[in-house]
Amino acid sequence: MPDLLVPLYSLPAPPPLPDGLVVRPALPPEHHVVTAFVGKHFSPGWVSECTVALAARPARLLVAIEAGELAGFACHDVTARGFFGPTGVDPARQGRGIGRHLLLRALDALKADGFAYAVIGAAGPVEFYVKTCGAIEIPNSTPGIYRGLLR
Ligand SMILES: CC(C)(COP(=O)(O)OP(=O)(O)OC[C@H]1O[C@@H](n2cnc3c(N)ncnc32)[C@H](O)[C@@H]1OP(=O)(O)O)[C@@H](O)C(=O)NCCC(=O)NCCS
């Protein structure tokens, strides 16, 4: 899986939020909810990255909340400086624009922190990033910083 580069100076404006959806940084009392969600739907490695993201104040982890439930999350500036991810949306809520919102909001946070470009590390759904934020593949970036990762 390659890394992708995203120019932050030409980000598209996010479309309107789906009705009833709130996107904001996670709060400390929510940490156990977020890590349980990530462990249930995704992977132990992502739980580790989220734990680091949640230790910052404000958290470097945005949550999407719908009807009082966690619908998705996105981390920024965690795996390495200027990196986006990991991110994930509740499988039952995918395909409704939530992932795009989380992505564009997190990229905006990186831009506000002074980065001109963001890196999406080991991007799985490359087409999603090409379509939603103009990402381009970085040549020779597999496995990048993940070489020899302990699992
Ligand atoms: C990738 C993910 C976060 C996208 O979230 P989502 O809420 O389903 O995506 P959205 O509804 O916001 O999609 C926005 C657009 O991207 C497209 N898209 C979504 N997932 C895609 C994928 N895997 N491949 C290609 N296009 C995709 C959608 O069709 C939509 O296109 P449209 O504007 O033409 O309608 C979600 O599918 C997910 O959690 N996947 C599993 C975890 C994962 O792979 N995370 C990324 C790790 S790098």
PDBQT file of the ligand as one rigid body, heavy atoms in Angstrom, charges set to zero:
ROOT
HETATM    1  C1  LIG A 201     -12.610   4.597   3.544  1.00  0.00    +0.000 C 
HETATM    2  C2  LIG A 201     -13.786   5.032   4.416  1.00  0.00    +0.000 C 
HETATM    3  C3  LIG A 201     -13.265   5.821   5.624  1.00  0.00    +0.000 C 
HETATM    4  C4  LIG A 201     -14.707   5.931   3.571  1.00  0.00    +0.000 C 
HETATM    5  O1  LIG A 201     -15.779   6.405   4.401  1.00  0.00    +0.000 OA
HETATM    6  P1  LIG A 201     -17.252   6.533   3.815  1.00  0.00    +0.000 P 
HETATM    7  O2  LIG A 201     -18.049   7.310   4.790  1.00  0.00    +0.000 OA
HETATM    8  O3  LIG A 201     -17.753   5.194   3.432  1.00  0.00    +0.000 OA
HETATM    9  O4  LIG A 201     -16.971   7.377   2.457  1.00  0.00    +0.000 OA
HETATM   10  P2  LIG A 201     -17.870   8.551   1.845  1.00  0.00    +0.000 P 
HETATM   11  O5  LIG A 201     -19.293   8.130   1.852  1.00  0.00    +0.000 OA
HETATM   12  O6  LIG A 201     -17.541   9.839   2.492  1.00  0.00    +0.000 OA
HETATM   13  O7  LIG A 201     -17.305   8.543   0.342  1.00  0.00    +0.000 OA
HETATM   14  C5  LIG A 201     -16.947   9.712  -0.362  1.00  0.00    +0.000 C 
HETATM   15  C6  LIG A 201     -16.730   9.334  -1.815  1.00  0.00    +0.000 C 
HETATM   16  O8  LIG A 201     -15.657   8.366  -1.902  1.00  0.00    +0.000 OA
HETATM   17  C7  LIG A 201     -16.122   7.159  -2.503  1.00  0.00    +0.000 C 
HETATM   18  N1  LIG A 201     -15.518   6.018  -1.776  1.00  0.00    +0.000 N 
HETATM   19  C8  LIG A 201     -15.744   5.647  -0.511  1.00  0.00    +0.000 A 
HETATM   20  N2  LIG A 201     -15.009   4.567  -0.189  1.00  0.00    +0.000 NA
HETATM   21  C9  LIG A 201     -14.316   4.240  -1.322  1.00  0.00    +0.000 A 
HETATM   22  C10 LIG A 201     -13.383   3.210  -1.611  1.00  0.00    +0.000 A 
HETATM   23  N3  LIG A 201     -13.034   2.261  -0.714  1.00  0.00    +0.000 N 
HETATM   24  N4  LIG A 201     -12.847   3.195  -2.867  1.00  0.00    +0.000 NA
HETATM   25  C11 LIG A 201     -13.190   4.117  -3.788  1.00  0.00    +0.000 A 
HETATM   26  N5  LIG A 201     -14.084   5.130  -3.552  1.00  0.00    +0.000 NA
HETATM   27  C12 LIG A 201     -14.634   5.179  -2.328  1.00  0.00    +0.000 A 
HETATM   28  C13 LIG A 201     -17.626   7.173  -2.325  1.00  0.00    +0.000 C 
HETATM   29  O9  LIG A 201     -18.264   6.404  -3.319  1.00  0.00    +0.000 OA
HETATM   30  C14 LIG A 201     -17.935   8.654  -2.457  1.00  0.00    +0.000 C 
HETATM   31  O10 LIG A 201     -17.947   9.015  -3.833  1.00  0.00    +0.000 OA
HETATM   32  P3  LIG A 201     -19.027  10.064  -4.440  1.00  0.00    +0.000 P 
HETATM   33  O11 LIG A 201     -18.606  11.413  -3.982  1.00  0.00    +0.000 OA
HETATM   34  O12 LIG A 201     -18.885   9.894  -5.915  1.00  0.00    +0.000 OA
HETATM   35  O13 LIG A 201     -20.352   9.673  -3.884  1.00  0.00    +0.000 OA
HETATM   36  C15 LIG A 201     -14.632   3.810   4.901  1.00  0.00    +0.000 C 
HETATM   37  O14 LIG A 201     -15.054   3.064   3.790  1.00  0.00    +0.000 OA
HETATM   38  C16 LIG A 201     -13.905   2.877   5.871  1.00  0.00    +0.000 C 
HETATM   39  O15 LIG A 201     -14.004   3.038   7.102  1.00  0.00    +0.000 OA
HETATM   40  N6  LIG A 201     -13.185   1.886   5.332  1.00  0.00    +0.000 N 
HETATM   41  C17 LIG A 201     -12.474   0.893   6.176  1.00  0.00    +0.000 C 
HETATM   42  C18 LIG A 201     -11.288   1.501   6.868  1.00  0.00    +0.000 C 
HETATM   43  C19 LIG A 201     -10.275   2.083   5.860  1.00  0.00    +0.000 C 
HETATM   44  O16 LIG A 201      -9.946   1.490   4.827  1.00  0.00    +0.000 OA
HETATM   45  N7  LIG A 201      -9.746   3.281   6.216  1.00  0.00    +0.000 N 
HETATM   46  C20 LIG A 201      -8.743   3.962   5.407  1.00  0.00    +0.000 C 
HETATM   47  C21 LIG A 201      -7.357   3.515   5.793  1.00  0.00    +0.000 C 
HETATM   48  S1  LIG A 201      -6.082   4.362   4.852  1.00  0.00    +0.000 SA
ENDROOT
TORSDOF 0
